[in-house]
């Protein structure tokens, strides 16, 4: 009878520990989900900003392109491409 009470006591202790661990993991899971949602929203905002920036840049280039020297134009396009690569790299680093 004593062994049975002891075994039940040990089971209750283990169950209590498991329930505490479950509650902790559930809380951590909710925090991670909220963080993921926040990062996803940030990623979407940054992507939209990149698209808007590319649109504005294309419009500006078209306006300036007619009067620009071809060498300067190529230099500007190269610089813009580099900026776009850096932005894309930054966005890629935000995604887990």
N, C-alpha and C positions, 0 to 999 in steps of 0.2 A: 504494500500500500504506500509505503514511504517512497519507493522508487517511482511509482506512478505519479505521485504529487510532485516529485522532483522533476520528472520528465515533462509534466504539464507546465510547471513553472519555467523550465528552460524553453519550451515551445512558445510560451507567452512572451518571454524576453526577446526571443528571435523574431516573433511576429511584430512586436512593438518596434524593434530596430528596423525591420523591413518597411513598416508603415512610415516611419520617420524618413527613411531613405527615399521611399516612393514620393512622399510629399516634397522633399527637397528637389528630386529630379523633375517632378511635375512643375515646380516653380521655375527651375532653370530652363525647362523646355518652353514655358510661356515667355520668358525673357528672351530666349533665342529666337522665337517666332516673331516677337515684336521687333527685335534688332534686324532680322531678315527683311521684314516688311519695310522698315525704315531705309535700309540699304537699297532695296528694290526701288522705292520711290525716289531716292536720291539718284540712282542710276538712270531712271527714266527722265528726271529733270535735266541731268547733265547731257543725256543723249539729245533731248529736245533743244538744249542750248547749243550743242554742236551743230545740229541741223540748221537752226536759226542763223548761227554764225556763218555757216557755209553759204547759206542763201544770201545773206547780206554781203559776204565777201565776193561771191560770184557777180552780184549786181554791181558792186563797186568796181570790180575788175573790168566788167563789160563797159562801164562808163569811162574808165581811165584807159582801157586798152586801145582805143582808137587813136589817142594822142601819145601813147607811150612808145619809147624806143624798144625794138625787139629784144635787145640784150637786157634792158631793165625789166622788161616784161617776163623774160625767162627767169631772171634772178628772183623776182617777186613771186612767181609761181612756185619756184623751188622752196622759198622761205615759207610760203603758205602750206605747201605739202608737208614740210617739216613740223609746222605747228599742228596740223591735223594729225600727224602720226603721234605726236606727244599727247594730244588730247585723247586719242583712241587708246594709247597705252595707259593713260591715267584711268580711263573708264574701265579698261580691262582689269586693272589692279583692284578696282572697287568690287568687282564680282568675285565671290569666293570660289 
